């Protein structure tokens, strides 16, 4: 994995964190951020994933990206462009 992917995912997570800060859901509301693989879409979780990226293994970066379908889709599109 290149540092490009790590930086791409980090940048996109920054955007998702900003969205969550502006539109934080209550306990009864769904997250405004689409997620997969058991991720909850909470602000705390996104912040934790963002912090984890700096020292994450390439496999963990892939797991984090896969947990946010928009990030995974945009990364795949970037690779084919």
C-alpha positions as CSV (number, residue, x, y, z in Angstrom):
1,X,0.0,0.0,0.0
2,X,1.2,3.4,-0.8
3,X,1.2,6.4,1.5
4,X,-1.2,7.9,-1.1
5,X,-4.0,5.6,0.1
6,X,-3.2,6.4,3.8
7,X,-3.4,10.1,3.0
8,X,-6.5,9.8,0.9
9,X,-8.4,7.9,3.5
10,X,-7.2,10.3,6.2
11,X,-8.3,13.3,4.2
12,X,-11.7,11.7,3.5
13,X,-12.2,10.8,7.1
14,X,-11.5,14.4,8.0
15,X,-14.4,15.4,5.8
16,X,-16.7,12.8,7.4
17,X,-15.7,13.9,10.9
18,X,-16.6,17.5,9.9
19,X,-20.0,16.2,8.7
20,X,-20.5,14.4,11.9
21,X,-19.6,17.4,14.0
22,X,-22.2,19.5,12.1
23,X,-24.9,16.8,12.1
24,X,-24.2,14.6,15.1
25,X,-27.1,12.1,15.4
26,X,-28.9,11.4,18.6
27,X,-29.1,7.8,19.9
28,X,-32.3,7.3,18.0
29,X,-31.2,8.8,14.7
30,X,-29.1,7.1,12.0
31,X,-25.7,8.4,11.2
32,X,-25.5,10.8,8.3
33,X,-22.4,8.9,7.2
34,X,-22.9,5.6,5.4
35,X,-20.9,2.7,6.9
36,X,-20.3,-1.0,6.4
37,X,-18.6,-3.9,8.1
38,X,-20.1,-3.2,11.6
39,X,-19.0,0.5,11.8
40,X,-21.5,2.6,13.6
41,X,-20.9,6.0,11.9
42,X,-20.4,7.8,15.2
43,X,-18.2,10.8,15.6
44,X,-16.1,9.1,18.3
45,X,-15.5,6.0,16.0
46,X,-14.6,8.2,13.0
47,X,-12.1,10.2,15.2
48,X,-10.6,7.0,16.5
49,X,-10.2,5.6,13.0
50,X,-8.6,8.9,11.9
51,X,-6.1,8.8,14.8
52,X,-5.3,5.1,14.1
53,X,-4.4,5.7,10.4
54,X,-1.0,7.2,11.2
55,X,0.4,3.9,12.6
56,X,-2.0,1.5,11.0
57,X,-0.8,-1.5,9.0
58,X,-1.7,-1.5,5.3
59,X,-4.4,-4.2,6.0
60,X,-5.9,-2.0,8.7
61,X,-6.0,1.0,6.4
62,X,-7.9,-1.2,3.9
63,X,-10.3,-2.3,6.7
64,X,-11.0,1.3,7.7
65,X,-11.5,2.4,4.1
66,X,-13.9,-0.5,3.6
67,X,-15.9,0.5,6.6
68,X,-16.9,3.8,4.8
69,X,-18.3,2.8,1.4
70,X,-18.0,6.3,0.0
71,X,-14.2,6.3,0.7
72,X,-13.8,2.8,-0.7
73,X,-15.7,3.8,-3.9
74,X,-13.8,7.0,-4.4
75,X,-10.4,5.3,-3.9
76,X,-11.4,2.6,-6.4
77,X,-12.4,5.2,-8.9
78,X,-9.2,7.1,-8.3
79,X,-7.2,4.0,-9.1
80,X,-9.0,3.5,-12.5
81,X,-8.7,7.1,-13.5
